[in-house]
Amino acid sequence: MSARFGRRSYEPEHIDKGDYTPEEYEGCLAELRRVNQWLGDISALKRSVLPDVLGEGARDFTLLDVGAGTGELLREVALAVRSRGSKTNLIGLELNARAAEGLLEESREFPEIASVRGDVMRLPFADGAFDYVMCSLFTHHFRDDACVRVFKEMARVARRRVYCIDLHRHPVAYYFYTTVGRLILHNRLVREDGALSILRSFRPGELHRLGERAGLKDVKVERRFPYRLVLRASV
């Protein structure tokens, strides 16, 4: 593996620097929804988190999605729970006010989903407020020490488990994205930030060590297609 992929990049993305227009941001959200539906985190969610949570047979549970974006993963959870005749309370947390509003707008047909604006480093919830806490495509925006703080705070408000879905830093993923991706992706933020996100992301052992540093228990990191990592841990 070349030196480029040997360690995480910390070069800031456009979404972190804020050097984009409102129109670019809206376009980014729309294009990411299409990408994630077919090749992204929805697939990882359905293959990892949902079977795990629903397999426990709970008739009612609570889940917090940290950095929930437009709430598409929460809506997938809600649909899966409805299909089983169960109930759930789902909360999406976003620091960005527009994102928090957009989550509610996109989830109008899902009364079980609520939106809260807050800081992941100081979650506005009591200890053990949720059965499960998850995040997706979120931790690669932070340096290692900050990732540990994120995991600790997620664990603080979770009663059962925490989950983290993120990218696998791999040359094939990067070069596929920067070649084929450029032919089908139109939004500047998605094209440029997406490639950088892969360089900022993790190898399985790295993500596992961060979970252990945060004091998580029974940490497991699985690889999921396409080039996703899923961390699962008890609290």
C-alpha positions as CSV (number, residue, x, y, z in Angstrom):
1,M,0.0,0.0,0.0
2,S,1.5,3.4,-1.0
3,A,2.4,6.0,1.6
4,R,-0.7,8.0,0.5
5,F,-3.0,5.3,2.1
6,G,-0.7,4.4,5.0
7,R,-2.1,7.0,7.3
8,R,-5.1,9.2,7.5
9,S,-5.2,12.6,5.8
10,Y,-6.3,15.6,7.9
11,E,-6.8,18.0,5.0
12,P,-10.1,19.7,5.6
13,E,-13.0,19.1,3.3
14,H,-15.1,21.9,1.8
15,I,-18.0,20.9,4.0
16,D,-15.7,21.4,7.0
17,K,-14.3,24.8,5.8
18,G,-17.7,26.1,4.7
19,D,-16.5,27.4,1.4
20,Y,-19.6,26.5,-0.6
21,T,-22.8,28.2,-1.7
22,P,-26.3,27.3,-0.3
23,E,-27.1,26.0,-3.8
24,E,-24.0,23.7,-3.7
25,Y,-25.0,22.4,-0.3
26,E,-28.5,21.6,-1.4
27,G,-27.2,19.9,-4.5
28,C,-24.8,17.9,-2.4
29,L,-27.5,16.6,-0.2
30,A,-29.6,15.6,-3.2
31,E,-26.8,13.8,-4.9
32,L,-25.6,12.0,-1.7
33,R,-29.1,10.6,-1.2
34,R,-28.9,9.0,-4.6
35,V,-25.4,7.6,-4.0
36,N,-26.2,6.3,-0.6
37,Q,-29.4,4.6,-1.8
38,W,-27.4,2.3,-4.1
39,L,-23.8,2.2,-3.0
40,G,-23.6,3.8,0.5
41,D,-24.5,3.6,4.1
42,I,-28.1,2.3,3.6
43,S,-26.6,-1.0,2.4
44,A,-24.3,-1.2,5.4
45,L,-27.2,-0.3,7.7
46,K,-29.4,-3.1,6.3
47,R,-26.6,-5.7,6.4
48,S,-25.2,-4.8,9.9
49,V,-27.1,-2.5,12.2
50,L,-30.7,-3.4,11.4
51,P,-30.3,-7.2,11.7
52,D,-28.5,-6.7,14.9
53,V,-31.0,-4.4,16.5
54,L,-34.1,-6.1,15.2
55,G,-32.7,-9.5,15.9
56,E,-33.0,-8.8,19.6
57,G,-36.7,-8.9,19.3
58,A,-37.4,-5.7,21.2
59,R,-40.9,-4.4,20.6
60,D,-39.9,-0.8,21.4
61,F,-36.5,0.9,21.4
62,T,-34.9,4.3,21.0
63,L,-32.1,5.2,18.7
64,L,-30.0,8.4,18.2
65,D,-28.2,9.1,14.9
66,V,-25.4,11.6,15.5
67,G,-24.7,13.7,12.4
68,A,-27.8,12.4,10.8
69,G,-27.8,14.6,7.7
70,T,-31.1,14.4,5.9
71,G,-32.2,11.5,8.1
72,E,-32.3,8.9,5.4
73,L,-30.9,6.2,7.6
74,L,-33.4,7.0,10.3
75,R,-36.2,6.6,7.8
76,E,-34.8,3.2,6.8
77,V,-34.9,2.2,10.4
78,A,-38.5,3.4,10.8
79,L,-39.6,1.5,7.7
80,A,-38.0,-1.7,9.0
81,V,-39.6,-1.3,12.4
82,R,-43.0,-0.6,11.0
83,S,-42.8,-3.8,8.9
84,R,-42.4,-5.8,12.1
85,G,-45.3,-4.1,13.8
86,S,-43.0,-2.6,16.5
87,K,-42.5,0.9,17.7
88,T,-39.5,3.2,18.0
89,N,-38.4,6.7,18.8
90,L,-35.7,8.0,16.5
91,I,-33.7,11.2,17.0
92,G,-31.4,12.8,14.5
93,L,-28.8,15.2,15.8
94,E,-27.2,17.9,13.7
95,L,-25.0,20.9,14.5
96,N,-26.1,22.7,11.3
97,A,-29.5,24.5,11.7
98,R,-30.4,24.0,8.1
99,A,-29.6,20.3,8.2
100,A,-31.7,19.9,11.4
101,E,-34.6,21.6,9.7
102,G,-34.1,19.6,6.5
103,L,-34.2,16.4,8.4
104,L,-37.7,17.2,9.7
105,E,-38.8,18.3,6.2
106,E,-37.7,15.1,4.6
107,S,-39.3,13.0,7.4
108,R,-42.7,14.6,7.4
109,E,-44.4,11.1,7.0
110,F,-42.4,9.7,9.9
111,P,-43.8,11.0,13.2
112,E,-41.4,8.6,15.0
113,I,-38.5,10.7,13.8
114,A,-37.5,13.9,15.6
115,S,-34.6,16.3,15.0
116,V,-32.4,18.0,17.6
117,R,-29.7,20.6,17.1
118,G,-26.6,20.0,19.2
119,D,-22.9,19.4,19.5
120,V,-21.6,15.8,19.5
121,M,-18.9,16.7,22.0
122,R,-21.6,17.7,24.5
123,L,-24.7,15.7,23.6
124,P,-27.8,17.4,25.1
125,F,-29.1,14.1,26.6
126,A,-28.9,12.4,29.9
127,D,-26.7,9.3,30.5
128,G,-28.3,6.2,29.0
129,A,-31.0,8.2,27.2
130,F,-31.1,5.8,24.2
131,D,-30.9,2.1,23.7
132,Y,-28.7,2.5,20.7
133,V,-26.5,5.4,19.3
134,M,-25.1,5.4,15.8
135,C,-23.2,7.6,13.4
136,S,-22.5,7.3,9.7
137,L,-19.9,9.0,7.5
138,F,-19.2,11.2,10.5
139,T,-16.1,10.2,12.3
140,H,-13.7,10.7,9.4
141,H,-14.3,14.5,9.8
142,F,-12.4,14.3,13.1
143,R,-8.8,13.7,14.2
144,D,-8.1,10.5,16.2
145,D,-8.3,12.1,19.6
146,A,-11.6,13.8,18.7
147,C,-13.0,10.5,17.4
148,V,-12.3,9.0,20.8
149,R,-14.2,11.9,22.4
150,V,-17.1,11.3,20.0
151,F,-17.2,7.6,20.9
152,K,-17.1,8.3,24.6
153,E,-20.0,10.8,24.4
154,M,-22.0,8.4,22.2
155,A,-21.4,5.6,24.8
156,R,-22.4,7.9,27.6
157,V,-25.9,8.3,26.3
158,A,-26.3,4.7,25.1
159,R,-27.7,1.9,27.2
160,R,-26.9,-1.0,25.0
161,R,-24.6,-0.4,22.0
162,V,-23.0,2.1,19.7
163,Y,-22.5,1.7,16.0
164,C,-20.2,3.6,13.6
165,I,-20.5,3.3,9.8
166,D,-17.6,4.9,7.9
167,L,-15.4,4.6,4.9
168,H,-12.6,2.1,4.4
169,R,-9.4,3.8,3.3
170,H,-8.4,1.6,0.4
171,P,-6.7,2.4,-2.9
172,V,-9.3,0.6,-5.0
173,A,-12.1,2.7,-3.4
174,Y,-10.2,5.9,-3.9
175,Y,-9.2,5.4,-7.6
176,F,-12.6,4.0,-8.5
177,Y,-14.2,7.1,-7.0
178,T,-11.8,9.6,-8.7
179,T,-12.2,8.0,-12.1
180,V,-15.7,6.4,-12.6
181,G,-17.2,8.7,-10.0
182,R,-16.2,11.8,-11.9
183,L,-18.3,10.6,-14.9
184,I,-21.5,10.3,-12.9
185,L,-21.2,12.8,-10.1
186,H,-22.0,16.4,-10.9
187,N,-21.8,18.3,-7.6
188,R,-18.4,19.8,-6.7
189,L,-18.7,19.0,-3.0
190,V,-19.6,15.3,-3.7
191,R,-16.8,14.9,-6.2
192,E,-14.0,16.6,-4.2
193,D,-15.0,16.0,-0.7
194,G,-15.9,12.3,-1.5
195,A,-12.4,11.6,-2.6
196,L,-10.8,13.4,0.3
197,S,-13.2,11.6,2.7
198,I,-11.7,8.3,1.6
199,L,-8.2,9.6,2.4
200,R,-9.4,10.9,5.8
201,S,-11.1,7.6,6.7
202,F,-9.9,4.4,8.4
203,R,-8.4,1.0,8.0
204,P,-10.1,-1.7,10.2
205,G,-7.4,-1.8,12.8
206,E,-7.4,1.9,13.2
207,L,-11.1,2.2,13.8
208,H,-10.9,-0.8,16.3
209,R,-8.2,0.9,18.3
210,L,-10.1,4.2,18.5
211,G,-13.1,2.3,19.9
212,E,-10.9,0.6,22.5
213,R,-9.3,3.9,23.5
214,A,-12.8,5.3,24.1
215,G,-13.4,2.5,26.6
216,L,-16.0,0.7,24.4
217,K,-16.6,-3.0,25.2
218,D,-16.5,-6.0,22.8
219,V,-15.4,-3.8,19.9
220,K,-15.9,-5.4,16.5
221,V,-15.1,-3.9,13.1
222,E,-16.6,-5.5,10.0
223,R,-16.0,-4.7,6.3
224,R,-19.1,-4.2,4.3
225,F,-19.5,-3.6,0.5
226,P,-18.7,-1.2,-1.0
227,Y,-15.6,-0.3,1.1
228,R,-17.5,0.5,4.3
229,L,-16.5,-0.3,7.9
230,V,-19.0,-0.9,10.6
231,L,-17.9,-0.7,14.2
232,R,-20.2,-2.4,16.8
233,A,-19.5,-2.1,20.5
234,S,-21.2,-2.5,23.9
235,V,-21.2,0.2,26.6
